[in-house]
Amino acid sequence: MYRLQRSAANWRLKGDQNNAYFHAMASARKRRNLIESVLVDGSDVCDHNSKARAFHSFFCSLMGAASPDSGLLENLEWSMLYPTSGTFPVNLAEPISDQEIRRTISDWPSNKSPGPDGYTGEFYKFFLEEMIPDISQTLNNALSSGSLSPLNSSYIALVPKVEAPTETTDFRPVSIIHSMQRILSKILASRFTPHIDQLITLSQSGFIPGRNIIENFLYAQQVIQFANKEKIQIGVFKADLHKAFDTLNWDFIQKVLLAIGLPPLFIAWIMNCILQGNSRVIVNGIAGRKINLKRGVRQGDPFSPYLFIVAFDFFSRWLKSLARSGALSLPFPQMQPALFYADDSVIFFKPCTEQVRFLKMILLALQFISGLALNRNKSDLMVTHLDEELVIALSQEMGCRPSKFPIRYLGLPLSDKKLKKQSYLPLIAKLKSKLNSWKAPFLSSAGRLVLINSCITSMPLYFMSAFQVPKWVLKEIDTIRMNFFWQGNSMDRRRLIMVPWDTICTPKKQGGLGVINLRDMNTALLAKHLWNWMSSRDNLCSQLVATLQNNRTTLVPIFSPLQKEFQSIAPMLVPLITAISGDGKNILFWHHNWGLGTLKYRYEDLYSFAFNPNLTLSRFVADWHNNATIFRNTLHGSRSASAQWHSLQQSLSHNLTLPLTTNRDSFRWNLNSDGMFSVNSIYNFFKKFPKHSSCLLHLWKLKIPPRMKVFVWQMSLNKIVTVDNLKKRGWQQASFCTLCASDEETAKHLFNSCKLFNEVLQKASDYSPLFTNFDFTSNPQFLADSTKPLIHREIMGILCFILWRERCNRIFSESSQSVAALAEQIFSEWEALRR
């Protein structure tokens, strides 16, 4: 338990957890998280008491000091920003039920660090049914009495925000709260989150189910690149708020909760959770003095993210109100004045001195109202098509840094034009840096495979969700992945690449290792955005594109930076979608399959005469009997087109229900039974894997350690580094088997006719009768033969792995073991797996 917690073992697989690698990583993490000194008044302090005082003083001033009362809260016209209150069910303020407690504890990760009371999720899960009555009584009594102080304590864990932290401001405070308060917060959050989508404006994408951080990035990129292309001046202010979560005004939170119409009792519960909290800062494992909290929401509390975005949505509503009134000038009509991901903010405006001064005043007012102050030293101002001197002047007026595109936004390079090569280099450098931090010499190939799938491959996926990544970048990443799999991060000795990378990227059921093909995944991730455009006009980017192209319905968004990519994806994507007609305004008559297949391909000659290829179904129904508005020229000059038009009219008369309804059109994804799009389904479709499975799939069902599975997979492909395979690569060396010196070394010889192999197998039969009566005549395919007993194949896998390790030790370490020792190893390994 201790080692798993200390190493944060994200890669938990049998045979490759809690071993030397993870112990080394845990020790490295301990060294990295140890706060050796901290800068106080310009001097380094190293003794524990001085460091503890410094952090206690800092967080007292940050979270333990109440926000000053400016009087602005009472003077705000809340009804203008919140004209209609949300509709909430009465069960928001019902007593805590046993079922809610059971569900919350069941979802609680077992190995998360405990709070001040010392109890983990594993403890509660073990005694769940016995403890539910006591938990229910404790929580309901605390809520009814309004006394939550005994349950509302927390520790503040200091998480470094920079590589080498030296000051108290270089750490992010993450609260580890009392277990009972955690259960209560989680229950309140689970009641509230189903309603949060209707409360928060579209410009906020953080923590809201169904919204995507990439939507915000694509929106910003689309606005900026459109402005640059059309030579429109646009100001972009990337605002950084100082310690936003830690400085939010509690009175402001309460006012917003009242404005959105939450039940008063539910608001009282939330405010009691906030008002009665206290924390202690942990410095190098030692808890400091108590801090009575006076403002902010604790990072680490399950309810805090939702409280923050509900409160901060006030700013989004305010900016929209100012834009509607004309006080805040925007480059385009009906565009979002700002984008938010939690507190990460980007504000758009027409670049002029008056607008900068107005925006500066708004941000200052926000500070007085909510407690959220602008960090000017970390905020950036960019302007398109404006002289650099004027940009500098505007940034000086705002008091922030002048910047140029591309700039980092939501972890991605935001640019006013197509990215250049240097914009991709940080991604590659980050991958290489990650490799250098791993203790690869401790890892087996199976362990490295886990890291490839969970880390090296996942790191570029976020980047690939927003860009069509160039081939040279993907090739470089594939080289990194391939080299790491075969030789770790060591460059001093190179190992042979025995299996082509394309084979390794093949699914396991087709004989590969299931590593993701980056090019196909890039296409699949971009296809999701095209699906969003086709299937809904409610998301952020679809609304912007609809505005830019005057609400014209098109197959792909015209003004999207990804337009070219979408045009290449659309022919593959559209046939996989079924359009279900409502009012017909979003269904393209020729392109979508709305009941008669894709008419563009079914009636190709007729389509060539189409006046408007993007004709909607509703427009076609209105003009059905007026050929001049549907076709460019008369059809009489083409017999085939005329015949197809006659055939289509007959089909329409039998299959098109008129009149169309007033309901909205909907779209169904054919590759999933629920009709919803998934990246995985389109990825597998792009790969076009055959339906039959490889016999190698049965290897992965063996109950042996992963390092053995990867070895027997390679062995079954006859791709291990035996002498016969080395000769194929031009290596000249002795041909005889290292273990018996009686025949040429091949995989079939080593694991079938080798003298040592049979002696070890014979000796192993002394330990168990299971090692007798084996039929190994078809080695090494024996391991993938599902007709053979599973237990025999597992023993065979262990036997082959241990003998191969013995063979390598004799070559590279000049050490050897006796037949008896090898047999005992095999039996011990097998017996351990049976436990």
N, C-alpha and C positions, 0 to 999 in steps of 0.2 A: 504494500500500500504506500509506504513512505517513498520508495523509489519511483513508483508510478506517478505520484503527485509531484515529486521534486523534478522529475524529468519531463513532465507534461507530455506523456507518451501519446502522441497523436497517431502513431503507427503501431497499433496493437495487433500483433499476429503471432501465433504460436511459433516458438523457435526463434523469434527475432524481437522479443521484448524483454525488458529487465535484464539485459545482458551487458557486456562490456561497453557497447556503444552508448546505451542509454545511461549507464553509470557515468561515463565520461561527459555526456551532454549535461547531466544533472550537476556534476561538479563544475562544468564550465558556466552553467547558468548561475550557480551560487557565487562564483567569482564575479560574474558580470553584474549581479544584483546587489552585491555588497557595497554599501555606501561607506567608503573609506574616509572621505572628508567632504566638507561642504563649505562654500564661500560665505562668510558672514562679515559684513562691513569691510570688504576688500581683503580679508585674511582667511586662510584655510584653518578650519578647526577639525581636529581628528578624534578627540575624546568623545565617548558616547553621550555624556550628559550635555555637552555643548551642542552636539548635533541634534539631540532630542529637543533642546530648548529652541533651537533655530527653527525646526519644523513646526513645533507647537506654536511659536509666535507667528509664523507665516500663515498657518491655517486658521489661527484665531482671527487674524486680520482679514482673511479671505472669506471664511464661512461662518466665523463666530461673531462677526460684526454686522448688525442690521443695516439694511439699505436706508439712506436718509429719506425722509418724507418730503417730497417736493410739492405735494398738494395737487399735482396734475391728474392723479388717478380719479379724484372725485369730480373733476371738471370735464372729463372725456364724455363724448356722446356715444356711449357704447351701442345704442340701438342702431346707429348708422352703420357700424362695422359688423354688427350681428343682428340683422333685421329679423331673422327668423331663428328661433331656438330649435335645437335638435329634439327629436321625439325619442324618448328613452323608455324602455319597459320598467315596470315597477320593481322587478327582481334585482335591479342594481343595488337597492338598499335593503334587500332581504337578509336575514341571518345567514351566517356561513353554514353550508350544508356538509354532511359527511362525505357526499360524493365529490364535492369540490376539493375537499382536503385530500381525499384518496387520489384523485386525478393529479393534483399539484405535486404530491410527494412522489407519485409514480414517475412523473416527468423530470424529477430532480436528479441531475447527474450525481452519481455515487461518490466520486472522488474529488469533488470541488472542496476548496479549503473551507474549514469551519469558521463561524463568526465568534463573537465573544463568549457564547455559551459552550462552544467546543463540539457541538453535535453536527454531524455530516448527513448528507442525504442517505448514505448507506445505513446509518443507525435508524433513521425514521422508516426506511423501507423494511428493515428487518423486524421491527416491532410495530408495523403499520396498524394492523387491526386492533391491537391492544391499546394503542395510543390515540386513536381517532376520537373517542369520547372525551378524553382529557384535552386534546387540542381544540376540539370544537367548543367546549365549555370555556376554555381560557380565552380564545379569540373573541367569542360572542360577548363574554363578560367585559373584556377590554373595550370593545366597540360600544357597548351600551353605556358603560361608565365614562367613556372618553379618556380613560387612563391607560396610555400605551407606553409610558416612560420605561417601566421595567423591561419591556420587550424590544425597545427601540434603540438599543445601543449598536455600535458598529466599530470595526477597525478600519483604518485608512491604510491600504497597501500602496506603497510608492512605486509606480511603474515608470521607468525612464522614458522620456520622450525623445531624447537625443542619444547619440552614440556614447559620448563621454560626459555625463551630467556633472556639473560642478556647483550649481546653485539650487535653491529650494524651488525656483520656478521651472526647473528642468524636469520635474516629476509630475506625472498625472495621478491624482488621488482616486483610487478605486476602492469603494467601500465594500467591506465584507460584513454583512449585517447579521444580526441575531436570527437564528433559525426560525423562530416563531414569527418575527416581523417579515422574514422572507416569504413564508407561507402566506401570510396575510396580503402582502403586496402582490404576490403572484395571482392570488384569487381576485383581488380588486382589478388587476390589469386584465385578467381573462374575461371579466364581466364588461370592461370598458372597451377593449380593442375591437369587438365586432361592429362598433358604432363609429370608430374613429375616421373611417374613410369618408363618411358623409360630413364630418366636421371640418376637415382640413382641406385647404385649397390645393389645387393640382400642382402648384409650384413647389410644394414640400413633398419630397420622396423618401425621407428618412423614417424607418421603423413602421411604415404603413404596409400591411399585407396587400400584395397585388401591384404595388408600385416599385419602380426599378430605378436605381441610382443612375444607370446608363441613360435613361430617358432625359434626365436633367443635363447630362453632358452633351447628348446629341442635340438637344434643344439649343443650348448655348452655342455649340459649334455651327448649327444651321443658321442661327441669327447672324453670327459674326461673319461667316463665309458669304452669306447672301449680301450683307451690307458691303463687304469688300468687293464682291463681284459687280454690284450695282453702283459702286463708288459713293456709298452713303456713309456719312459720318455717324459713328455710334460710339458712345462712351460705355465702358465696361468697368465697373468698380467691384473688385474682389475684396470683400470685407472680412476681416478677421476680428472676432469678438473675444475680448479678454476674459478667459476663464468663465465661459458662458454658463455652463451647468452649475458652477459653484457660486455664482453671484446673482442668480435670478431672484427677484423680489417676491417674497411670500404673499404680500398683500395684492400684488399684481396677479399672481397665480389664482388667488381666490376670486378676484374680479372677473377674470376670464372664464373660470368654471361657472360662475353665476350667469355670465353673458351667454354661454352656449346652452344653458337650460338644464344642467344636471340636477337631479333631485337634491334638495337641501341636506338630507341626512347623508347621502353619499359624499357630498362636498365636505360635510363635517368630518366624516371618516378620513378622507384624503388629507384634510388640513391637520387633523390630529397626528397622522403619520408623519407629516412634515414638521409640525411645530414642536413635537416632543422628542426629537432625535438628538443623540449625542454621539461623539466619535472620539477615538484615540488613535494617534498616528503610530504606526509600527515602524521603527527604525532598526534594521538588522535583526528582526525577529523579536524585539522588545517593545511592548506597548507603552506609550507615554501617558501623559495626564489627560483628563477628560476635557473635551471641547463641547460646550453647549451650542448647538447650531442655531444660527439666526437668519440664514438665507441660503439659497441654492437648493438643488436637488442632488441627492447622492448618486454618483456614478457607481453602478453595481446593484442598486435597488431595481427590481424588475419593473416597477411602475414609473421610474424616473424618466425614461426616454419618452413615454407617452405624455407625461405631464409637461415636459419641456416643449415638445412640438405643438401641443395644444396652446400653450402660452405664447410661444414664439410666432404662431400663425397670426397673431394680432398684427405683427409687422407686415406680413404679406397682405392682409386685408387693408391695412392702412395705406400701403403703397398703391394698391389697386384703386382705392378710393381717390387718392391724389391724382392718379393717372386719368381716371374718368372725369375728374373736374378740370383737368388741363394744367394743374399746378406742377405736376411732374410730366415733362415732355418726353415722349418715347419716339424712337426712329420709325416704328411701324405701328399702324393702328391695330388694336385688339391683341397686341402681344403681351406676354407676361412681363411686368416691370422688374421682376426679380425671380431668382431660382434659389431653393434652399434644400440642403441635405443636412438635417438636424440644424446645427448652427453655422454650417458652411454656406456662405451667401455670395451671390453674384447679382449686382444691380445694374440695369441698363438705363441709359438716359441720353438725351441729346447733348453733345459736348459743348458747353458754353459756361462762362463764369457764373452767370445767374443760376443755372441749374446745379452747378457744383456747390455753390453757397447754400442753395435750398436743400440739397441732399445732406450737406454737413449739418444744417439746422435740424433736419428730421432725425438724423442719427444721434444728435445731442439730446433731443427730446425723448427719443427711445431710451436713452440711458437714464434720464430722470424718471421715466414711467416704469420701466421694467428692471432697472439695475444693470442692464447689459451695456457695457462700454466698448467702444471701438478701440482696437489695438492698432494704432496708426502705423507703427513701425513694421507690422506684418501685413498691412493691407496694400493692394496694388491698384493702379489706375491705368487702363489701356484705352487708346482711341484709334479708330481706323481713319485713314485719309485726313490726317491733321499733322501739321508741321511739328517736329520734335520739340521746338522751343515752346510752342503753345501747350503741348502735352505736359511738359515740365511745369509750366505756369499753373495749369489746372491742378496738377498733383500737389504743388506747393500750397495752393488755396485750400485743398482738401486736407493737407498735412500728412500725405502718405507717399509711397514710393511710385515714381513713374516706371512703367514696365512696357515691354514689347511682347508681341506674340512670337512663338508659342509660349504659353505660361502653364504652370501646373494647376489643374483644376480637377478635384475629385480623384487625384492620383493619375490623371492622364494629361497628355500634352494638348492643350486647347490652342488651336491655331486659326488664323484667318485665311489660310490657304493649305494646299496639300502638304503633308508632313515631308520634311527632308530626312536624309539618312541619319543625321545626328540626333534626331528625335527618338529613334529606335535604339540607339546605343545604350542609354541608361537601363533599358529592359534587359539587354544581354549582359551588361555589367552586373546587374542585380542577381541574375541567375548564377553567374560565376562566383560572385561574392557568397551566395548561399552555399554553393558547393564547398568553398574553402572553409566554411564554419563547421562542416560535418566531419565526424571521425570515421571516415570511410574505411580505414584499415580494419575496424572492428566489425564491419558489415559483411554479410554474405551477399551473393547476387540477388537473393530473394529480398533481403532488407533494402538493397539499393533499388530494386524494382518498386517497392512500396514508396520510397522517397521520390522516385521518378513520377509515379502516378499521383501521389498526394501533394507534391510540392513543386517539382520542376515543371510538370505539365500544367498544374493549376495556376501557377504564377502568371503565365502569359494569357490565360483565358479571359481575364478581365479586360486586358488590352484588346484582345481579339473580338470582344463584344462590341467595340466601337469603331474598329478600323479593319479594312482589308489589308492584312499584314503582308508586306512584300515577300516574295519567295526567298530572297537571300536571307531575310531574318529568320524565317521558318527553318531554312536549311541550317543556319547557324545553331538554332535551338536544338534541332534534331542531332546535330553533331555533339553538342553538349550532353544530351540525354544518352546517346549511344556510347560515347566514351565513358560516361559515368557508370553505365550498366556493366561494361566489360572490364573496366580497370579502376573504378572509383575516381577519386580526385587526385590520384598520384600520377605524375607525369615522368617519374624517373624510370619506370619500366612499363613498356607497352605490351598489352596482351592481344592475342589474335581475336579478331571479330569473326566468330564462327557462324552466326546466323544473320542473314540480311535484315536490315532494320524494318523493311516492309513486312517481313514475316512476323517480327516481334509486335508490330502494330496491328496484326490481324487478331480478331477476337479469339478467345480461348476455345470456343466451340468450333473454330475453323483451324485450330492447330497452332495459334500464336500465343502471345502473352497478354493481349488485350490492352496494350499501350495505345493511347489516343493518337490518331493521325491528325496533326495540327491543321493541315490545309482543309481537310473535310470538316473539322470542328469549327474552324473560322467561318466557313460558309454556312454551317448550321446555325451558329450564333447570330450571324447577320440575317439569316432567314427569319429569325424570330421577330426582328423589327419590321420586316416586310409583311409578316402575318399580322402584326399589330396594326399596320396601316390598312390592310385589306379588311380585317374583321371588326375594327372599331374606330370610330372617330372621336372617342371620348378621351383618349390619352393625350398627353402633353404635346408630343411631336406631331401627331395627326392633326390636332387643332391648328398648330402653327402652319403646317404645309397647306391645309385647307384655306387658311387666310391668305397665304402668299400666292396660291394659284386660283384665288377667287372662287373657292368652293367647287371647283371642277373635280369630278370623280375620274381618277386615272388609275391605271394598273399599278404603277409605281409612283412614289412621290417625286414630282418634277424637280423641286428645289432642294432636295436632300443632298448633302455631301456624298452620300452613298448611292446616288442614282445609278451610276454605271454598274456597281456591284448588284443592285437590285434588278437591273434589266437582265443581267446574266443568270440570276437565280430564279426569276419569275417563271420562265418556261418549265422549270422542274417543279416549282412549288404549286402553281395554280391547278394542275390536274389532281393534286392531292387534297383539294378543298372542295367541299360541296356548299353552294350558296342556297340558303333557304329564303325564298322571297317573302318580303313584307310589302313595304311601299315601293321597292325596286329602285330607290334612289342611289344605293351604294353597290348595286350589282351591275357589272359590266356585261351587256348583252352578248358580245362576241367572245369574251375572254373567260368568264366564270361559268362553272358547271352548275346551272340553276335548275336542271332537270332534263336537259337534252344533250348532256355532254358539253364539251368545249366546242362551240359552233365555229370558232376560228379555224379549227383543224378539220371539223366534220364537213364544213362547206367552204373549202379553200377558195374555189373560183368565185363564189358569191362574196366572200369576205374581201376579195381584192377590189370589189366595187364599193366597199363601205365608205360613206361620206365621212363618218366619224368613228374611228376604231374604238374610241372610249365611250361609245353610246351606252347609256344606262338602260336598264330594263324598263324603268318608268317612262323614259323618253321614247323608247321604241313603241310601247303600248299606245302612247299618245299619238304617234305618227305612223302607226302600222299601215294605214291605208294610203299613205302619201309617200310613194317611192322616192320622190325628188328630195325629201329631207333625210332619207336613209342611205341612198346610193348616189355616187358621184355622177354616173352616166346611166343612160337607159340600158336595161339588161337585154334588149332585143338583139343586140349585136353579138351576144354570147349565148349559144345554146346551152352550154353546161351550166352557166350562171343562172339562166332562166329556169332550167330544170331543177336546180338546187333550191331556188327561191320558191318554186311551186311545192317541192317536197317539204321545205321548212314550214311553209304556211299550213300544210296539212298536219304536220307534227304539232305546230302551235295550237291549232284548233282543237286537238285532242288532249294536249298536255298543259296548256297555259290556262290557269283559272283566272277569270276576269269577273269583276274588277279586282285590282290589287288591293290589299288591305292597307290600313293606316299604321300597322305595326312596323317596327324597324326591321330591316334585313338582318339576318344572322348568318354565320358561317360555321361550318363543321370541318374539323381536321380528320381526314379519313384514316390516318395511320394509327389513331388511338381510339379505343372503344368508347371513351367518354366524350369524344369529339373535341378535346382540347389539345392545342399545340404543345409539343415538347421538343426540346433540342435533341434529346437522345433519339427520338423516332426519326427525325429527318437526317440525323447523322448516320444512322444505320441504313437508311434508304439511299443516301449518297454513296455509301460504300458498296451497296448492291451485293451483300454477302449471299452466297448460295444457301438454300434452305437446309441442305443436308449437313450433318455435323461430322467433324473429324473424330476419329477414334481416340485422338489425343485428349479429347474432352474428359475422358474417364480418368486421366492422370490426376486431375484436380479434385477428384472425389476421394482420393487416397487420404487416409488420416495419418499423415506423416508431416514433419515440420516443413514449412515452405521452402527452406534452402534445399531440402531433398527433392521436393516437387520440381523446382526449377532445374535441378541437375538431371532428373530422370526425363524431363521434357526435352532437354538438350540431347540426352543420350538416345532417346527414342527417335530423334531426327537424324541420328548418326552424325552429330555435330560437336562431339567432345574432342579434345585435343589429343587424339591418339596418333600413333606414328603414321598410319595410312593416310589420315587427313593432313598431317604435316607434309607428307611427301607430295600431296596434290598441290600444296602451296610452295613447292620448290625447296623445302627444307631437306638437307642431307644429314642423316644421322642413323644410328643403329636401328634395325628393324625389329629386333626381338622384344618380346614382352618383358617388361621390367619385373613382373611378379614371378614369372616361371622360366623365362629365357628359353622357351621351347618352340615358340611360334611367333609369327609376325603379330604386332600389337594392333588389334582392331577392337571395336566395341563388342562385336559378336564373340571374339575370342575371350576378352577380359571377363565377360559376364555369362559365359557358357562353358567353353572348353578349357579355360585356364586351370592349371593344376591347383594353384592356391585357392581359386574360387571354390572348387569342388572340395578341397580339404577343409576350408572354413565352413562350408555348408554341412559337411559330414560331422565336423566337431560341434556345430551348433545344434545338431540333432540330439546331442547328449543333454542339452538343457530342456528341450521341448520336442515332442513328437510332431509338432507343426512344421518343423524344419525338414521333415522327411517326405518322400513321395511327391516331390515337385516335378512338374514337367516344364523344363526351361528350354525346350528345343527351338522355340521361336523367339528367343531373346534378340534384341531388347523389346520387341513389340509385345512381349508377354505382359508388360506393365499396363499397356493400353487396351488389353483384351478383356472386355467386360464379361466374357463368358467364364473367365477364371475366377476363383473365389477371391473376394476382396482382401481377406486377411493374408492370403498367399502373395498377392501383388504388393501389399504393404510391406511384408517381410522382404520381398525381393527388392523393393525400393531402398530400404534400409541397408540391405546387404550390398547393393551396387554402390551406394553412396560411400559407405565406410571403406570398401575395397578401393574405390577411386581415390579417396583421401590417403589411403595407405600407399597407393602407387605414387601419388604426388610427393608424399613425405620421403619416400625412398629416392626419388630423383632430386628434389630440391633441398631437403634437409639431411639426406644421407642417414636417415633413421628408419628402423623397421620394428615391427611387432611380431610376436609369435602367432601361430594359427590359433592357439587357445585364447590369447588376449583379444584377437579380432573377433572370434566367435562370442566371447563374453560381452564385448562391446555391442555387438548386434543384438544379442538377447536382452541386454540391459536397456538399450534404446527402445526396443519393441515393448518390453515390459512397462517402461515408464509411460509410453503412449497409451497403454491399456488402462492406466489408473484413472 
